[in-house]
Amino acid sequence: MKFTTSLLTLAGLASLAIASAIPGTAELPSCGYKNYPTGIMTFKGTIDGHQVQLNGSAQEINTQMTAKFPGFNPDALVAAKFASRDAAVNLFARNKSPPVLCWPVAGQDWSFCNAATIQDGINYLDNFDGLCGVPGTTCVRISCSYNAAIYLCNDNAYGITPNCAYMASYATDIINDCVFYDDQGNAYVCGQEFDTDGYNIIVREDSC
Ligand SMILES: *[C@@H]1O[C@H](CO)[C@@H](O)[C@H](O)[C@H]1NC(C)=O
């Protein structure tokens, strides 16, 4: 595949915009999937040993955690997990419905985003030991920073609460299958992966 440098430069400039609103206070962009509304993710579980129930993307929840628990440091958690290699690997029984769809995804106008930023979101979600909730026929942003988003979209009529780190593993699949590089070696990604349980994960450029 060929990508023009100017297009990639534009994407890079767009990613300089700054994050990020408190959940519920800002108009969320459309998820661009089946005209579903964009809702707010609910999280119920344990982060860094704290049992919490918080809402928003991983980054928004990290901000709330930092306010709530002095000393909470999401980047230190990520570093600690990488330092102990066993803990860094989340293993799940796969229930995925391949193949992964990569940019350009047919029928969608989604743009690609920085793969390293998506990886940061995956690393945060790996420390969310609990359930990521999404209402029925709705998408929620489980991660969004520097204009790179991971969406969880629910095709079921009812709400579901899958495991957060398991949702992040779909984004890992999308990076593995869809990543491409510009001539400076910057990695970009956009794609979608479905699960047989009626939900899917989208990785794409977005406003945040
Ligand atoms: C999170 O959202 C749930 C469901 O909408 C709500 O009941 C709860 O009060 C919210 N929690 C916080 C901390 O905002």
The ligand as a Tripos MOL2 file, in Angstrom:
@<TRIPOS>MOLECULE
LIG
   14    14     1     0     0
SMALL
NO_CHARGES

@<TRIPOS>ATOM
      1 C1        -21.7200    6.0740   36.2020 C.3       1 LIG1
      2 O1        -22.8310    5.7870   35.3820 O.3       1 LIG1
      3 C2        -23.8300    5.0330   36.0400 C.3       1 LIG1
      4 C3        -24.8410    4.5880   34.9790 C.3       1 LIG1
      5 O2        -25.2190    5.6490   34.1620 O.3       1 LIG1
      6 C4        -24.4220    5.8850   37.1280 C.3       1 LIG1
      7 O3        -25.4320    5.1680   37.8180 O.3       1 LIG1
      8 C5        -23.3310    6.2550   38.1200 C.3       1 LIG1
      9 O4        -23.8150    7.1430   39.0850 O.3       1 LIG1
     10 C6        -22.1350    6.9000   37.4050 C.3       1 LIG1
     11 N1        -21.0270    7.0000   38.3350 N.am      1 LIG1
     12 C7        -20.2760    8.0950   38.4450 C.2       1 LIG1
     13 C8        -19.1790    8.0370   39.4330 C.3       1 LIG1
     14 O5        -20.4760    9.0980   37.7780 O.2       1 LIG1
@<TRIPOS>BOND
     1     1     2 1
     2     1    10 1
     3     2     3 1
     4     3     4 1
     5     3     6 1
     6     4     5 1
     7     6     7 1
     8     6     8 1
     9     8     9 1
    10     8    10 1
    11    10    11 1
    12    11    12 1
    13    12    13 1
    14    12    14 2
@<TRIPOS>SUBSTRUCTURE
     1 LIG1         1 GROUP 0 **** ****
